[in-house]
């Protein structure tokens, strides 16, 4: 058998394992677990780090202020050195819309060893601590919440005994590039961190979605959040690991009433979103980068190539193995497209999207070695990302 056939068979074997042995990552029915409303509603403080978010704040902040929550709740928006009037706009929106009490404050520039967002989160948690809340809701400034979002999160946490409940916000999919790239982003994330395994006590899989994290305040203290992850670029995964390593019970699933309003109309915008942290995900390790590139090529690019080459060369083994692998790939992607309400004909194009992600990952490494690090909103973090501070 030729090298093409062996590679195609290897890709098919990989897809059979992914289909059955990777926590059924491709299923999209992991939503908030069964829950019942508590007899008493705990107090919650909402912490919103915000840097230059004036463009999206009118579509997100009013939804937080309008939360239909029976208990005591308060919002703390931390203006992280914005230059576009984010803090002033937040106060204006609160005055116009009313709702939950809003405090707007600024922590100043982060000290060495801190990312700006986590320094803002630390400041917000410090402000919230004076209210002695039982829970903290950490949510990004571009996230819009349904009116019952906080209520449902707290109910799920109380019913399931979870220290952390996180929902993967539904990202915007309106432009051509968003339709091609965004559903795949969540699909790849679930492949790396199968949601079903995250909630299993004792499992090593831990992840959260930074746009919507409900966290018990005492669990945050035990895990030293955010100090323990102060230099993490991928802060949501690092946070979940810290909580789980501290003995916490965590849950992550897909959202119904939590949506990102941030637009990514151009490929450049999506490219920057992925590449700024892709190499950090690989711990800035060249060997992991090489393995990832090879893995993406074998799993996603080989099937269509093997099918075409096999058909052209009259090699039935290559064509069959490549075609079956491509079919499994397409089938596992369909549920995510349905979740995002996208046309199903996009599913066979997943190899194209995977190739883009491969290039984004390589570009992330190139930017790192050029000394540019992970850049976001005028800040560059050249230091290698560490998921947990072990000191």
Secondary structure, DSSP 8 states (H G I E B T S, - for coil): --HHHHHHHHHHHHHHHHHHHSTTTT-----S------SS---EEEEEEESS-HHHHHHHHHHHHT---SS-EEEEEEE-S-SS-HHHHHHHHHHHH--SEEEEE---S--TT--HHHHHHHHHHHHHHTT--SEEEEE-TTEEE-TTHHHHHHHHHHHHT-SEEEEEEE----SHHHHHHHHHHHHHHHHHS-HHHHTSTT-S-----TTEEEEEHHHHHHTTTTGGGTT-SSHHHHHHHHHHHTT--EEEEEEEEEEE-----SHHHHHHHHHHHHHHHTTT-HHHHHHHHHHHIIIIIHHHHHHHHHHHHT-HHHHHHHHHHHHHHHHHHHHHHHHTT--GGGGGGHHHHHHHHHHHHHHHHHHHHTT--EEETTEEE-S---SS---
